[in-house]
Amino acid sequence: MYHYNLSHEIDQMNNCLLQYNDLNSQNPSQQTASPISNDQMASNGFILSENKTNQLIDDSLTDYLDYSMDALIEVLVPTPSYIPKEKFLYSMLLCSRMNIRPSLLFNRLANLTIKSILNMTLDESIRTIKNYIYILSQWTRTFPYDFRNNEMISQLQDLFKKLILFQPNFQSDLDYIYKKLQLKLKSLDNYEEYIKQLNKKTMFNLTRSNFVTDIINECSTSSLFAQQLTHIELDRLKSVGDEELIQYFIMKFASEESDGNKNKGSKSLIHDKKLTFCLELYIQWFNRLTFFVPTEIVKHTQKRSRVKLINFFIDSAYQCFHLQNFNSMIAIISGLNMQPVKRLKRSWEKVEIEKFHQLEEYINVSKNFSTYRLIYKLAKEEAEKHKWKTDKFVIPFLSITLQDVYFIKTHSQDYNSDRTINFKKYYSMAKFISEEFQRCKQSKCSFERNDDVINYIITSPTFNEDSLMLASFECEPPINLSEKDKYKILQK
């Protein structure tokens, strides 16, 4: 892959600085500017005033609707008095990966920025680089997982060293940015190690009896269960990078394209290898909870125990609804609606069915989940009103979020008719992900964490579909020809 010679450009930049220093030492009266002090370069204030930043946020993006990728990258390049609008910056950094590798975008932006200062005064070049550092800070803060790529982190390290050589006063800010980035990447490593250990424990539990206990013995109330589900949800939700919602479909489409072109010679893919799988882990969690619910029910041969558990899960889903933990609520309802549980007619006869039907109405699929969407919208507005303070959280139904991203991704073209980038699509995807997903990651809860309950939920073995159906037939025998045939097949 071709890369610009960034080191060459930085060397030119440093040569210019030497020329400035020589000129200033010969004629102090003609100095253009003195170096900026550390106080002026405070990490939270080395860019624009708050008023200017807010003004940029509100600006329209219609200026960029007919730009090529090269032209859009030019818009990213700062000047002494300009940085990209924040909506543009977020949209570009998030969505450009559909058309250009983040590592290549990083390299080209650095190259263009450094080239731009070669004919500036020292004061102008310092202000330009300060604005460039702001862009880097936004990138590393908002999309830290991009820098898990060895190529990206190496470029960043090299760039920071050169910028410090150019202007030592930049060091404290660059060190701060790099430290915050490393903390986020370390947090990701810790999360992945945590999941790995949980998976090991789950495999170990497979060798032990799954009938020793159940969720009611481990967790006395449905409200406690819903609270611990919320902890699990937030752990997984907050780990998902915004860009993963786009990468998920990029990789899916790329895989389909590759499969479809095995005999034709596949196009070379333009996208970086996906190195983070927090979204996939979150999807796995939803599926696990969906299977956890019927497993807990059908492993009991006593009807009284099954009825107690069905009521427990209905109450838990209701608690999740009131907590605005919609992902867990829907996973529980999906589990209760699986055929191995749904067919247990004698068990359902003793269940408080009205509450369950009410919950089902909330997730009715008619009119594209219109009831759920309205409830979710009102919940999000309430959280916004209270500035997402502790316990004012919203956990969206992940499948609907992915469905909406997929709709935006597939129902408009990547390019306009003149082959310019369809930036309206960029903006639509960025706006949706920012408002419907990113803000929910601000959620915090004050419930006490019960690790024993959490470990039981996420490590106890779950049955697969065939095992669930077989256990269901052990609970209540097959009642028609279709079920009897199924039972015979499963017994083989």
For each residue, the residues with C-beta under 8 A, 3 or more apart:
1: 101 104
2:
3: 6 104 107
4: 9 107 108 110 111
5: 8 9 111
6: 3 9 10 107 110 111 114 155 158 159
7: 10 11 158 162
8: 5 11 12
9: 4 5 6 12 13 110 111 114 115
10: 6 7 13 14 114 159 162 166
11: 7 8 14 15
12: 8 9 15 16 114 118
13: 9 10 16 17 114 117 118 125 162 166
14: 10 11 17 18 162 165 166
15: 11 12 18 19
16: 12 13 19 20 117 118 125
17: 13 14 20 21 122 125 166 167
18: 14 15 21 22
19: 15 16 22 23
20: 16 17 23 24 32 121 122
21: 17 18 24 25
22: 18 19 25 26
23: 19 20 26 27 30
24: 20 21 27 28 30 31 32 122
25: 21 22 28
26: 22 23
27: 23 24 30 31
28: 24 25 31
29:
30: 23 24 27
31: 24 27 28 34
32: 20 24 121 122 123 124
33: 121 122 123 126
34: 31
35: 126 167 169
36: 40 41 126 130 169
37: 40 41 169
38: 41 42 169 172
39: 42
40: 36 37 46
41: 36 37 38 46 130 169 170 172 173
42: 38 39 45 46
43: 46 172 173 176 177
44:
45: 42
46: 40 41 42 43 130 133 134 173
47: 53 83 130 131 134
48: 52 53 56 83
49: 52 53
50: 53 54
51: 54 55
52: 48 49 55 56
53: 47 48 49 50 56 57 86
54: 50 51 57 58
55: 51 52 58 59
56: 48 52 53 59 83 84 85 86
57: 53 54 85 86 87
58: 54 55
59: 55 56 85 87
60: 63
61: 64 65 85 87 88 91 423 427
62: 65
63: 60
64: 61 67 72 75 88 423
65: 61 62 416 422 423 424
66: 416 418 420
67: 64 71 72 75 420 421 423
68: 71 72 419 420 421
69: 72 73 96 99 100 421
70: 73 74
71: 67 68 74 75 420
72: 64 67 68 69 75 76 92 96 421 423
73: 69 70 76 77 105 108 109 112
74: 70 71 77 112
75: 64 67 71 72 84 88 92
76: 72 73 84 89 92 109 135
77: 73 74 109 112 113 116
78: 82 83 84 113 128 131 132 134 135
79: 82 116 128 131
80: 120 123 124 127 128 131
81: 127
82: 78 79 131
83: 47 48 56 78 89 131 134 135
84: 56 75 76 78 88 89 92 135
85: 56 57 59 61 88 89
86: 53 56 57 89 90 138
87: 57 59 61 90 91 427 430 431
88: 61 64 75 84 85 91 92
89: 76 83 84 85 86 92 93 135 138
90: 86 87 93 94 138 142 430 434
91: 61 87 88 94 95 423 426 427 429 430 431
92: 72 75 76 84 88 89 95 96 426
93: 89 90 96 102 105 138 139 142 143
94: 90 91 97 142 143 242 243 246 426 429 430 433
95: 91 92 98 246 425 426 429 430
96: 69 72 92 93 99 100 102 105 426
97: 94 100 101 102 105 243 246 247 250 271 272
98: 95 246 250 271 414
99: 69 96 270 414 421
100: 69 96 97 104 105 270
101: 1 97 104 105 270 271 272
102: 93 96 97 105 106 143 146 149 152 272
103: 106 107 146 149 151 152 155 272
104: 1 3 100 101 107 108
105: 73 93 96 97 100 101 102 108 109
106: 102 103 109 110 139 146 152 155 156
107: 3 4 6 103 104 110 111 155
108: 4 73 104 105 111 112
109: 73 76 77 105 106 112 113 135
110: 4 6 9 106 107 113 114 155 159
111: 4 5 6 9 107 108 114 115
112: 73 74 77 108 109 115 116
113: 77 78 109 110 116 117 128 129 132
114: 6 9 10 12 13 110 111 117 118
115: 9 111 112 118
116: 77 79 112 113 120 128
117: 13 16 113 114 120 124 125 128 129
118: 12 13 16 114 115
119:
120: 80 116 117 124 125 128
121: 20 32 33 124 125
122: 17 20 24 32 33 125 126
123: 32 33 80 126 127
124: 32 80 117 120 121 127 128
125: 13 16 17 117 120 121 122 128 129
126: 33 35 36 122 123 129 130 167
127: 80 81 123 124 130 131
128: 78 79 80 113 116 117 120 124 125 131 132
129: 113 117 125 126 132 133 163 166 167 170
130: 36 41 46 47 126 127 133 134 170
131: 47 78 79 80 82 83 127 128 134 135
132: 78 113 128 129 135 136
133: 46 129 130 136 137 163 170 173 174 177
134: 46 47 78 83 130 131 137 138
135: 76 78 83 84 89 109 131 132 138 139
136: 132 133 139 140 156 177
137: 133 134 140 141 173 177
138: 86 89 90 93 134 135 141 142
139: 93 106 135 136 142 143 146
140: 136 137 143 144 147 156 177 178 180 181 184
141: 137 138 144 180 181
142: 90 93 94 138 139 242
143: 93 94 102 139 140 146 241 242 243
144: 140 141 147 148 181 184 185 188 241
145: 148 185 188 241 243 244 275 276
146: 102 103 106 139 143 149 152 243 272
147: 140 144 152 153 156 181 185
148: 144 145 152 153 185 188 275 276
149: 102 103 146 152 153 272 273 275
150: 153 154
151: 103 154 155
152: 102 103 106 146 147 148 149 155 156
153: 147 148 149 150 156 157
154: 150 151 157 158
155: 6 103 106 107 110 151 152 158 159
156: 106 136 140 147 152 153 159 160 178 181
157: 153 154 160 161 178
158: 6 7 154 155 161 162
159: 6 10 110 155 156 162 163
160: 156 157 163 164 174 178
161: 157 158 164 165
162: 7 10 13 14 158 159 165 166
163: 129 133 159 160 166 167 170 174
164: 160 161 167 168 170 171 174
165: 14 161 162 168
166: 10 13 14 17 129 162 163 170
167: 17 35 126 129 163 164 170
168: 164 165 171
169: 35 36 37 38 41 172
170: 41 129 130 133 163 164 166 167 173 174
171: 164 168 174 175
172: 38 41 43 169 175 176
173: 41 43 46 133 137 170 176 177
174: 133 160 163 164 170 171 177 178
175: 171 172 178 179
176: 43 172 173 179 180
177: 43 133 136 137 140 173 174 180 181
178: 140 156 157 160 174 175 181 182
179: 175 176 182 183
180: 140 141 176 177 183 184
181: 140 141 144 147 156 177 178 184 185
182: 178 179 185 186
183: 179 180 186 187
184: 140 144 180 181 187 188
185: 144 145 147 148 181 182 188 189
186: 182 183 189 190
187: 183 184 190 191
188: 144 145 148 184 185 191 192 239 276 278
189: 185 186 192 193
190: 186 187 193 194
191: 187 188 194 195 235 239 278
192: 188 189 195 196
193: 189 190 196 197
194: 190 191 197 198
195: 191 192 198 199 281
196: 192 193 199 200
197: 193 194 200 201
198: 194 195 201 202 455 458 459
199: 195 196 202 203
200: 196 197 203 204
201: 197 198 204 205 455 459
202: 198 199 205 206 458 459 460 461
203: 199 200 206 207
204: 200 201 207 208
205: 201 202 208 210 459 460 461
206: 202 203 461
207: 203 204
208: 204 205 212
209: 212
210: 205 295 299 460 461
211: 299
212: 208 209
213: 217 218 456
214: 217 218 296 299 300 305 309
215: 218 219 225 296 309 312 456 457
216: 219 220 308 309 312
217: 213 214
218: 213 214 215 452 453 456
219: 215 216 224 225 228 450 453 456
220: 216 224
221: 224 225
222: 225 226 312 313 315 316 318 319
223: 226 227 319
224: 219 220 221 227 228 450 453
225: 215 219 221 222 228 229 312 316 319 453 457
226: 222 223 229 230 316 319 320 323 325 328
227: 223 224 230 231 319 323 445 447 448
228: 219 224 225 231 232 447 449 450 453 454 457
229: 225 226 232 233 289 316 320 325 328 457
230: 226 227 233 234 320 323 325 328 393 395 445 447
231: 227 228 234 235 445 447 449 454
232: 228 229 235 236 285 328 454 457 458
233: 229 230 236 237 285 325 327 328 395
234: 230 231 237 238 393 395 443 444 445
235: 191 231 232 238 239
236: 232 233 239 240 278 281 282 285
237: 233 234 240 282 327 395 440 441 443
238: 234 235 441 443
239: 188 191 235 236 278 281 282
240: 236 237 244 245 278 279 282 441
241: 143 144 145 244 276 278 279
242: 94 142 143 245 433 434 437 438
243: 94 97 143 145 146 246 247
244: 145 240 241 247 248 276 278 279
245: 240 242 248 249 279 401 402 405 433 437
246: 94 95 97 98 243 249 250 405 409 429 433
247: 97 243 244 250 251 271 274 279
248: 244 245 251 252 279 280 402
249: 245 246 252 253 405 406 409
250: 97 98 246 247 253 254 271
251: 247 248 254 255 271 274
252: 248 249 255 256
253: 249 250 256 257
254: 250 251 257 258 269 271
255: 251 252 258 259
256: 252 253 259 260
257: 253 254 260 261 266 267
258: 254 255 261 262 266 269
259: 255 256 262
260: 256 257 264
261: 257 258 264 265 266 267
262: 258 259 266
263:
264: 260 261
265: 261
266: 257 258 261 262 269
267: 257 261
268:
269: 254 258 266
270: 99 100 101
271: 97 98 101 247 250 251 254
272: 97 101 102 103 146 149 275
273: 149
274: 247 251 277
275: 145 148 149 272
276: 145 148 188 241 244
277: 274 280 281
278: 188 191 236 239 240 241 244 281 282
279: 240 241 244 245 247 248 282 283
280: 248 277 283 284
281: 195 236 239 277 278 284 285
282: 236 237 239 240 278 279 285 286 398
283: 279 280 286 287 398
284: 280 281 287 288
285: 232 233 236 281 282 288 289 458
286: 282 283 289 290 327 331 398 399
287: 283 284 290 291
288: 284 285 291 292 458 462
289: 229 285 286 292 293 328 331 332 335 457
290: 286 287 293 331 332 334 335 338
291: 287 288 294 295 335 338 462 463 464 468
292: 288 289 295 296 335 457 460 462
293: 289 290 296 297 313 331 332 334 335 336 338 341
294: 291 297 298 335 336 338 340 341 463 468 472
295: 210 291 292 298 299 460 461 462 463 468
296: 214 215 292 293 299 309 313
297: 293 294 300 306 309 310 313 341 344 347
298: 294 295 306 340 341 344 463 468 471 472 474 475
299: 210 211 214 295 296 463 471
300: 214 297 305 306 309 475
301: 474 475
302: 305 306
303: 306 307 346 347 350 475
304: 307 308
305: 214 300 302 308 309
306: 297 298 300 302 303 309 310 344 347 475
307: 303 304 310 311 347 350 351
308: 216 304 305 311 312
309: 214 215 216 296 297 300 305 306 312 313
310: 297 306 307 313 314 336 341 347 348 351
311: 307 308 314 315 351 352
312: 215 216 222 225 308 309 315 316
313: 222 293 296 297 309 310 316 317 332 335 336
314: 310 311 317 318 336 351 352 355 356 359
315: 222 311 312 318 319 355
316: 222 225 226 229 312 313 319 320 332
317: 313 314 320 321 328 329 332 333 336 359
318: 222 314 315 321 322 355 359
319: 222 223 225 226 227 315 316 322 323
320: 226 229 230 316 317 323 325 326 328 329 332
321: 317 318 324 325 326 329 359 362
322: 318 319
323: 226 227 230 319 320 393
324: 321 379 383 393 394 395
325: 226 229 230 233 320 321 328 329 393 395
326: 320 321 329 330 372 375 376 379 394 395 396 397
327: 233 237 286 330 331 395 396 397 398
328: 226 229 230 232 233 289 317 320 325 331 332 395
329: 317 320 321 325 326 332 333 359 362 363
330: 326 327 333 334 363 397 399
331: 286 289 290 293 327 328 334 335
332: 289 290 293 313 316 317 320 328 329 335 336
333: 317 329 330 336 337 356 359 360 363
334: 290 293 330 331 337 338
335: 289 290 291 292 293 294 313 331 332 338 341
336: 293 294 310 313 314 317 332 333 341 342 356
337: 333 334 341 342 360
338: 290 291 293 294 334 335 341 342 468
339: 342 343 469 472
340: 294 298 343 344 465 468 469 471 472
341: 293 294 297 298 310 335 336 337 338 344 472
342: 336 337 338 339 348
343: 339 340 472 476 483
344: 297 298 306 340 341 347 348 472 475 476
345: 348 349 476
346: 303 349 350 476
347: 297 303 306 307 310 344 350 351 475 476
348: 310 342 344 345 351 353
349: 345 346
350: 303 307 346 347
351: 307 310 311 314 347 348 356
352: 311 314 355 356
353: 348 356 357
354: 357 358
355: 314 315 318 352 358 359
356: 314 333 336 351 352 353 359 360
357: 353 354 360 361
358: 354 355 361 362
359: 314 317 318 321 329 333 355 356 362 363
360: 333 337 356 357 363 364
361: 357 358 364 371
362: 321 329 358 359 371 372 375
363: 329 330 333 359 360 369 371 372 397
364: 360 361 369 370 371 372
365: 368 369
366: 370
367: 370
368: 365 373
369: 363 364 365 372 373 400
370: 364 366 367 373 374
371: 361 362 363 364 374 375
372: 326 362 363 364 369 375 376 397 400
373: 368 369 370 376 377 400
374: 370 371 377 378
375: 326 362 371 372 378 379
376: 326 372 373 379 380 394 396 397
377: 373 374 380 381
378: 374 375 381 382
379: 324 326 375 376 382 383 394
380: 376 377 383 384 394 436 439 440
381: 377 378 384 385
382: 378 379 385 386 392
383: 324 379 380 386 388 392 393 394 439 443
384: 380 381 387 388 439
385: 381 382
386: 382 383 389 392
387: 384 392
388: 383 384 392 393 439 442 443 444
389: 386 392 444
390: 444 445 446
391: 444 445 446
392: 382 383 386 387 388 389 443
393: 230 234 323 324 325 383 388 440 443 444 445
394: 324 326 376 379 380 383 440 443
395: 230 233 234 237 324 325 326 327 328 440 443
396: 326 327 376 400 401 436 437 440
397: 326 327 330 363 372 376 400 401
398: 282 283 286 327 401 402
399: 286 330 402 403
400: 369 372 373 396 397 403 404
401: 245 396 397 398 404 405 436 437
402: 245 248 398 399 405 406
403: 399 400 406 407
404: 400 401 407 408 432 436
405: 245 246 249 401 402 408 409 429 432 433
406: 249 402 403 409 410
407: 403 404 410 411
408: 404 405 411 412 425 428 429 432
409: 246 249 405 406 429
410: 406 407
411: 407 408
412: 408 422 424 425 428
413: 416 422 425
414: 98 99 421 422 425
415: 419 420 421 422
416: 65 66 413 419 420 421 422
417:
418: 66
419: 68 415 416
420: 66 67 68 71 415 416
421: 67 68 69 72 99 414 415 416 426
422: 65 412 413 414 415 416 425 426
423: 61 64 65 67 72 91 426 427
424: 65 412 427 428
425: 95 408 412 413 414 422 428 429
426: 91 92 94 95 96 421 422 423 429 430
427: 61 87 91 423 424 430 431
428: 408 412 424 425 431 432
429: 91 94 95 246 405 408 409 425 426 432 433
430: 87 90 91 94 95 426 427 433 434
431: 87 91 427 428 434 435
432: 404 405 408 428 429 435 436 437
433: 94 242 245 246 405 429 430 436 437 438
434: 90 242 430 431 437 438 439
435: 431 432 438 439
436: 380 396 401 404 432 433 439 440
437: 242 245 396 401 432 433 434 440 441
438: 242 433 434 435 441
439: 380 383 384 388 434 435 436 442
440: 237 380 393 394 395 396 436 437 443
441: 237 238 240 437 438
442: 388 439
443: 234 237 238 383 388 392 393 394 395 440
444: 234 388 389 390 391 393
445: 227 230 231 234 390 391 393
446: 390 391
447: 227 228 230 231
448: 227
449: 228 231 454
450: 219 224 228 453 454
451: 454 455
452: 218 455 456
453: 218 219 224 225 228 450 456 457
454: 228 231 232 449 450 451 457 458
455: 198 201 451 452 458 459
456: 213 215 218 219 452 453 459 460
457: 215 225 228 229 232 289 292 453 454 460
458: 198 202 232 285 288 454 455
459: 198 201 202 205 455 456
460: 202 205 210 292 295 456 457
461: 202 205 206 210 295
462: 288 291 292 295
463: 291 294 295 298 299 467 468 471
464: 291 467 468
465: 340 468 469
466: 469 470 490
467: 463 464 470 471
468: 291 294 295 298 338 340 463 464 465 471 472
469: 339 340 465 466 472 473 486 490
470: 466 467 473 474 487 490 491
471: 298 299 340 463 467 468 474 475
472: 294 298 339 340 341 343 344 468 469 475 476
473: 469 470 476 477 478 483 486 487 490
474: 298 301 470 471
475: 298 300 301 303 306 344 347 471 472
476: 343 344 345 346 347 472 473 479
477: 473 487
478: 473 483 484 486 487
479: 476 483
480: 483 484
481: 484 485
482: 485 486
483: 343 473 478 479 480 486 487
484: 478 480 481 487 488
485: 481 482 488 489
486: 469 473 478 482 483 489 490
487: 470 473 477 478 483 484 490 491
488: 484 485 491 492
489: 485 486 492
490: 466 469 470 473 486 487
491: 470 487 488
492: 488 489
